[in-house]
Amino acid sequence: MDILKSSYYIRCNKYLSFYGHWPYQNVIVKIRNQIVIMLLIMSIFLPQFMKMIEIRHYFHYFILSLPSLLYYTQFIAKNVFAFVGRKQIKNVLDKIQQDFQVYKGEDLAVLHEYSKKAQKFNKFYTVYMFMVVGAYSMLPFTLYMLDTFVPLNYSRLPYKPRLVKYCITTFDDNILFIIIHGGIADMMAIVFVIGFDTLFLSFAYHICALFVIVTHKIRDAVNDEIDSQNSTINECSNLREDISYRNFVKTITLHKYVLTFIDTIETAFSPLNVISIALAMVPLTITGFEVVMNKGNPGEMLRYAMYAIAEMIHLFYYNWPGQKIRDHSMLIYEACYATNWYRKDFSVRSKKIMNLMMIRSQKPSYLTAGKIYVLGLENFAAVMRVSMSYFTVLSSVT
């Protein structure tokens, strides 16, 4: 079975294939899909950017234009880094396929268990993100249709749903066109963002599964070592000792393989992570500000509140995998410490290997954002505090 076509990775497979970023696609199809999607996104990004330049002296409108613009900026950044890191991503996917083919029994069950956990997280993330983007885009459309068919003495839309400047009067003044164009572009962008983010989380959970497998190998190697030393037949004892020692060497090799796996993901995702976190933190602050500013408009208030929650989930989604990897990397030290490696009937050379592994595993493994921000719940909380501080400053300005 091709694990990359299973339910664990089918979402990433389809979403990234649609944008020409799945490593196993035909090159012609990749180029075609990337060009078409980028043209669509740039058709909304550039008008928004030009409008932002035009209204830069009007504080409230300038702030209002930023979340959507940064949303597309993040999409463009992910596209660029997906292209730059395509070889590393393919390398990781190849390793995952290989792992599901090599491991059997208990170890294979661990891989499936963690893949299912990642699948559940990814499903929730996908549903909520689609729901938020759909609501963010459809609410202005609903209000516009109500204004058209059930008009009041005033417009239900306090201002244009999206601040854009097409430089074509027909389009600039056409509210329905702006709503539909923006809605389609929003959906196109979120599909890629979901595909890329869920791939990142799936990679992290696969690493966690490998750490658990290493702990199993440590346990089995120690048990084999003790059994070999307790053997009454000398020749059999020596043979079993050699086998158990080789098992320790294999365990060390597997641990090194997992650490290399982490380094590959770090190389592919670290530069993008710092951009994504920054581009998520700013809209979080601004959308919180917009929630306060729209107290008298329940529709807009709900729209921005959902957006703010989505950004919080987005930030959490980046930090959670880093926390899981950090926690699971410490399992190696705990597994070594919990064994009977200190016993007299434990061979000296096996003790030396065990000591080396314990020394290395005292230092937790982690993922970073640009080598300056360690992904984890502690830093997630710090980012949330900073966002709230900026939100307070913005609120005081008005």
C-alpha positions as CSV (number, residue, x, y, z in Angstrom):
1,M,0.0,0.0,0.0
2,D,1.3,3.5,-0.9
3,I,1.0,5.3,2.4
4,L,1.1,8.7,0.7
5,K,-2.2,7.8,-1.0
6,S,-3.8,6.6,2.2
7,S,-6.2,8.6,4.3
8,Y,-3.3,9.9,6.4
9,Y,-1.8,11.9,3.6
10,I,-4.5,12.1,0.9
11,R,-5.5,15.6,2.0
12,C,-2.0,16.9,1.6
13,N,-1.6,14.9,-1.6
14,K,-4.7,16.4,-3.3
15,Y,-4.4,20.0,-2.0
16,L,-0.7,20.3,-2.8
17,S,-1.2,18.6,-6.2
18,F,-3.9,21.2,-7.1
19,Y,-1.2,23.9,-6.7
20,G,1.6,22.0,-8.3
21,H,3.6,21.4,-5.1
22,W,3.2,17.6,-4.7
23,P,6.8,16.2,-5.3
24,Y,5.6,13.2,-7.3
25,Q,3.6,15.2,-9.9
26,N,4.5,15.6,-13.6
27,V,6.7,18.7,-14.1
28,I,4.4,20.2,-16.8
29,V,1.4,19.8,-14.6
30,K,3.3,21.4,-11.7
31,I,4.3,24.5,-13.8
32,R,0.8,24.9,-15.3
33,N,-1.0,24.7,-11.9
34,Q,1.4,27.1,-10.2
35,I,1.1,29.7,-12.9
36,V,-2.7,29.6,-13.0
37,I,-3.1,29.8,-9.2
38,M,-0.5,32.6,-8.8
39,L,-2.2,34.7,-11.5
40,L,-5.5,34.4,-9.6
41,I,-3.9,35.3,-6.3
42,M,-2.0,38.2,-7.7
43,S,-5.2,39.5,-9.3
44,I,-6.5,40.2,-5.8
45,F,-3.2,40.9,-4.0
46,L,-2.0,43.7,-6.3
47,P,-5.3,45.7,-6.1
48,Q,-5.3,45.4,-2.3
49,F,-1.7,46.5,-2.2
50,M,-2.3,49.5,-4.4
51,K,-5.3,50.5,-2.3
52,M,-3.3,50.2,0.9
53,I,-0.7,52.6,-0.5
54,E,-3.5,55.0,-1.4
55,I,-5.1,55.0,2.0
56,R,-1.9,54.8,4.1
57,H,-2.6,58.2,5.8
58,Y,-6.1,57.1,7.0
59,F,-5.2,55.0,10.1
60,H,-8.4,53.0,10.5
61,Y,-8.8,52.1,6.8
62,F,-5.1,51.3,6.6
63,I,-5.4,48.9,9.5
64,L,-8.5,47.4,8.0
65,S,-6.7,46.6,4.8
66,L,-3.8,44.7,6.5
67,P,-5.3,41.3,7.5
68,S,-6.4,40.3,4.0
69,L,-3.2,41.6,2.5
70,L,-1.1,39.7,5.0
71,Y,-3.2,36.6,4.4
72,Y,-2.2,36.6,0.7
73,T,1.4,37.5,1.6
74,Q,1.6,34.3,3.7
75,F,0.2,32.3,0.8
76,I,2.9,33.7,-1.6
77,A,5.6,33.0,1.0
78,K,4.4,29.4,1.5
79,N,4.5,29.0,-2.3
80,V,8.0,30.3,-2.6
81,F,9.3,28.2,0.3
82,A,7.4,25.1,-1.0
83,F,9.3,25.5,-4.2
84,V,12.7,26.2,-2.6
85,G,12.3,23.3,-0.1
86,R,10.8,20.8,-2.6
87,K,13.8,18.5,-2.4
88,Q,13.8,18.3,1.4
89,I,10.1,17.7,1.4
90,K,10.4,14.9,-1.1
91,N,13.2,13.4,0.9
92,V,11.0,13.3,4.0
93,L,8.1,11.8,2.1
94,D,10.4,9.1,0.7
95,K,11.6,8.3,4.3
96,I,8.0,8.0,5.5
97,Q,7.2,5.6,2.7
98,Q,10.3,3.6,3.6
99,D,9.4,3.5,7.3
100,F,6.0,2.1,6.7
101,Q,7.5,-0.6,4.5
102,V,10.4,-1.6,6.8
103,Y,8.7,-1.7,10.2
104,K,6.5,-4.6,11.2
105,G,4.4,-5.6,14.2
106,E,4.4,-3.3,17.2
107,D,6.6,-0.7,15.5
108,L,4.3,-0.5,12.5
109,A,1.3,-0.2,14.9
110,V,3.0,2.9,16.5
111,L,3.4,4.5,13.1
112,H,-0.3,4.0,12.3
113,E,-1.3,5.2,15.8
114,Y,0.5,8.5,15.4
115,S,-0.6,9.0,11.8
116,K,-4.2,8.6,13.0
117,K,-3.6,11.2,15.7
118,A,-2.3,13.6,13.1
119,Q,-5.2,12.8,10.9
120,K,-7.7,13.9,13.6
121,F,-5.9,17.2,14.2
122,N,-5.7,17.8,10.5
123,K,-9.4,17.1,10.0
124,F,-10.4,19.6,12.7
125,Y,-8.0,22.2,11.3
126,T,-9.3,21.8,7.8
127,V,-13.0,22.0,8.8
128,Y,-12.5,25.1,11.0
129,M,-10.4,27.0,8.4
130,F,-12.8,26.3,5.6
131,M,-15.7,27.4,7.9
132,V,-13.9,30.7,8.8
133,V,-12.9,31.6,5.3
134,G,-16.3,30.7,4.0
135,A,-18.0,32.9,6.7
136,Y,-15.6,35.7,6.2
137,S,-16.3,35.8,2.5
138,M,-20.0,35.0,2.5
139,L,-21.2,37.4,5.2
140,P,-20.7,40.5,3.0
141,F,-22.4,38.6,0.1
142,T,-25.4,37.9,2.4
143,L,-25.6,41.5,3.4
144,Y,-25.3,42.7,-0.2
145,M,-28.1,40.4,-1.3
146,L,-30.3,41.6,1.6
147,D,-29.6,45.2,0.6
148,T,-30.6,44.3,-3.0
149,F,-33.8,42.3,-2.3
150,V,-34.9,43.6,1.2
151,P,-33.5,47.2,1.1
152,L,-33.4,49.5,4.2
153,N,-32.9,53.2,4.4
154,Y,-29.2,52.5,4.9
155,S,-26.8,50.0,3.6
156,R,-26.1,46.9,5.8
157,L,-22.5,47.1,4.5
158,P,-20.8,49.9,6.5
159,Y,-17.9,50.0,3.9
160,K,-16.6,48.0,1.0
161,P,-16.1,44.3,2.1
162,R,-12.6,44.5,0.7
163,L,-10.4,47.5,0.1
164,V,-9.1,47.2,-3.5
165,K,-8.1,49.4,-6.3
166,Y,-8.4,47.6,-9.7
167,C,-7.8,50.9,-11.6
168,I,-10.9,50.0,-13.6
169,T,-13.9,52.1,-12.5
170,T,-16.4,49.4,-13.5
171,F,-14.7,46.9,-11.1
172,D,-13.8,49.4,-8.4
173,D,-17.5,50.3,-7.9
174,N,-18.9,46.9,-8.4
175,I,-19.5,45.5,-4.9
176,L,-20.7,42.1,-6.1
177,F,-17.6,41.6,-8.2
178,I,-15.3,42.5,-5.3
179,I,-17.1,40.1,-3.0
180,I,-17.1,37.2,-5.5
181,H,-13.5,37.8,-6.7
182,G,-12.3,38.0,-3.1
183,G,-14.2,35.0,-2.0
184,I,-12.8,32.8,-4.8
185,A,-9.3,33.9,-4.1
186,D,-9.7,33.4,-0.3
187,M,-10.8,29.8,-0.9
188,M,-8.0,29.1,-3.4
189,A,-5.4,30.4,-0.9
190,I,-6.7,28.5,2.2
191,V,-6.7,25.2,0.3
192,F,-2.9,25.5,-0.2
193,V,-2.3,26.8,3.4
194,I,-4.2,23.8,4.8
195,G,-2.3,21.4,2.6
196,F,1.0,22.8,3.6
197,D,0.2,23.1,7.3
198,T,-1.3,19.6,7.6
199,L,1.8,18.2,5.9
200,F,4.0,19.9,8.5
201,L,2.0,18.4,11.4
202,S,2.0,15.0,9.8
203,F,5.8,15.1,9.5
204,A,6.0,16.0,13.2
205,Y,3.8,13.2,14.4
206,H,5.8,10.7,12.3
207,I,8.9,11.9,14.1
208,C,7.1,11.4,17.4
209,A,6.3,7.8,16.4
210,L,9.9,7.1,15.5
211,F,11.0,8.3,19.0
212,V,8.5,5.9,20.6
213,I,10.0,3.1,18.4
214,V,13.5,4.0,19.6
215,T,12.3,3.6,23.2
216,H,10.9,0.1,22.3
217,K,14.3,-0.8,20.8
218,I,16.1,0.3,23.9
219,R,13.8,-1.8,26.1
220,D,14.3,-4.9,23.9
221,A,18.0,-4.4,23.6
222,V,18.4,-4.2,27.4
223,N,16.3,-7.2,28.0
224,D,18.3,-9.2,25.5
225,E,21.5,-8.1,27.1
226,I,20.4,-9.2,30.6
227,D,19.2,-12.5,29.3
228,S,22.5,-13.1,27.5
229,Q,24.4,-12.5,30.8
230,N,22.2,-14.8,32.7
231,S,22.7,-17.6,30.3
232,T,24.3,-20.7,31.8
233,I,26.0,-21.9,28.7
234,N,29.1,-19.8,28.0
235,E,29.2,-20.0,24.2
236,C,25.5,-19.2,24.0
237,S,26.0,-16.3,26.4
238,N,28.8,-14.8,24.2
239,L,26.7,-15.2,21.1
240,R,23.6,-13.6,22.7
241,E,25.8,-10.8,24.1
242,D,27.1,-10.1,20.6
243,I,23.5,-10.0,19.2
244,S,22.3,-7.7,22.0
245,Y,25.3,-5.4,21.4
246,R,24.5,-5.2,17.7
247,N,20.9,-4.4,18.7
248,F,22.2,-1.5,20.8
249,V,24.2,-0.3,17.8
250,K,21.1,-0.5,15.6
251,T,19.2,1.5,18.2
252,I,21.8,4.2,18.2
253,T,21.6,4.2,14.4
254,L,17.9,4.6,14.5
255,H,18.2,7.4,17.0
256,K,20.6,9.2,14.7
257,Y,18.2,8.6,11.8
258,V,15.4,10.3,13.7
259,L,17.7,13.3,14.5
260,T,18.6,13.6,10.8
261,F,14.9,13.5,10.0
262,I,14.3,16.4,12.3
263,D,17.2,18.3,10.7
264,T,15.7,17.8,7.2
265,I,12.4,19.2,8.3
266,E,14.1,22.1,10.1
267,T,15.9,23.0,6.9
268,A,12.8,22.9,4.8
269,F,10.4,24.7,7.2
270,S,12.4,26.9,9.5
271,P,12.6,30.0,7.3
272,L,8.9,29.8,6.4
273,N,7.9,29.3,10.0
274,V,9.3,32.6,11.2
275,I,7.5,34.4,8.3
276,S,4.2,32.6,9.0
277,I,4.2,33.3,12.7
278,A,4.9,37.0,12.1
279,L,2.2,37.2,9.5
280,A,-0.3,35.4,11.7
281,M,0.5,37.5,14.8
282,V,-0.1,40.9,13.1
283,P,-3.6,40.0,11.8
284,L,-4.5,38.5,15.2
285,T,-3.8,41.9,16.8
286,I,-5.7,43.8,14.1
287,T,-8.7,41.6,13.9
288,G,-9.0,41.8,17.7
289,F,-8.9,45.6,17.3
290,E,-11.6,45.3,14.6
291,V,-13.9,43.3,16.9
292,V,-13.8,46.1,19.4
293,M,-14.3,48.8,16.7
294,N,-17.4,47.0,15.3
295,K,-19.3,46.6,18.6
296,G,-22.4,48.2,17.0
297,N,-22.2,45.9,14.0
298,P,-22.8,42.3,15.1
299,G,-22.2,40.8,11.6
300,E,-18.7,42.4,11.2
301,M,-17.9,41.7,14.8
302,L,-18.6,38.0,14.4
303,R,-16.7,38.0,11.1
304,Y,-13.5,39.4,12.7
305,A,-13.9,37.4,15.8
306,M,-13.9,34.1,13.8
307,Y,-10.9,35.4,11.9
308,A,-9.0,36.2,15.2
309,I,-9.8,32.7,16.5
310,A,-8.6,31.2,13.3
311,E,-5.3,33.0,13.6
312,M,-4.9,31.8,17.2
313,I,-5.5,28.2,16.0
314,H,-3.1,28.8,13.1
315,L,-0.4,29.9,15.6
316,F,-1.1,27.0,17.9
317,Y,-0.9,24.7,14.9
318,Y,2.6,25.8,14.2
319,N,3.8,25.5,17.9
320,W,2.1,22.2,18.8
321,P,4.2,20.0,16.5
322,G,7.4,21.5,18.0
323,Q,6.2,20.9,21.5
324,K,5.3,17.2,20.7
325,I,8.8,16.6,19.2
326,R,10.4,18.2,22.2
327,D,8.4,16.1,24.6
328,H,9.0,12.8,22.7
329,S,12.7,13.4,22.3
330,M,13.0,13.4,26.1
331,L,11.4,9.9,26.1
332,I,14.7,8.5,25.0
333,Y,16.5,9.7,28.1
334,E,13.7,8.4,30.3
335,A,13.7,5.0,28.6
336,C,17.5,4.7,29.1
337,Y,17.3,5.8,32.7
338,A,14.4,3.3,33.4
339,T,16.4,0.3,32.3
340,N,18.7,-1.8,34.4
341,W,21.8,-0.7,32.6
342,Y,23.7,-0.1,35.9
343,R,23.6,-3.8,36.8
344,K,26.8,-5.8,37.1
345,D,25.6,-8.4,34.6
346,F,25.3,-5.6,32.0
347,S,28.3,-5.7,29.6
348,V,30.8,-2.7,29.7
349,R,30.6,-2.0,26.0
350,S,26.8,-1.9,26.1
351,K,27.0,0.5,29.1
352,K,29.2,2.8,27.0
353,I,26.7,2.9,24.2
354,M,23.9,3.5,26.7
355,N,25.8,6.4,28.3
356,L,26.4,8.0,24.9
357,M,22.7,7.8,24.1
358,M,21.7,9.2,27.5
359,I,24.1,12.2,27.1
360,R,22.7,13.0,23.7
361,S,19.1,12.6,24.7
362,Q,19.5,15.0,27.7
363,K,19.3,17.8,25.2
364,P,15.8,17.9,23.7
365,S,15.2,18.0,20.0
366,Y,13.1,20.9,18.7
367,L,12.0,22.8,15.6
368,T,12.5,26.5,15.2
369,A,11.3,29.5,13.2
370,G,14.3,31.0,11.6
371,K,16.6,29.7,14.3
372,I,15.4,32.5,16.6
373,Y,12.1,31.1,17.9
374,V,11.7,27.6,19.3
375,L,8.3,26.1,18.4
376,G,6.5,25.2,21.6
377,L,3.6,26.1,23.9
378,E,5.7,28.4,26.0
379,N,6.6,30.6,23.1
380,F,3.0,30.3,21.8
381,A,1.9,31.8,25.1
382,A,4.5,34.5,24.7
383,V,3.3,35.4,21.2
384,M,-0.2,35.6,22.5
385,R,0.9,38.0,25.2
386,V,2.7,40.2,22.7
387,S,-0.3,40.3,20.4
388,M,-2.5,41.3,23.3
389,S,-0.1,44.1,24.2
390,Y,-0.2,45.4,20.6
391,F,-4.0,45.1,20.7
392,T,-4.1,47.3,23.8
393,V,-1.8,49.9,22.2
394,L,-4.0,50.0,19.1
395,S,-7.1,50.4,21.2
396,S,-5.6,53.3,23.2
397,V,-4.7,55.1,19.9
398,T,-8.3,55.3,18.9
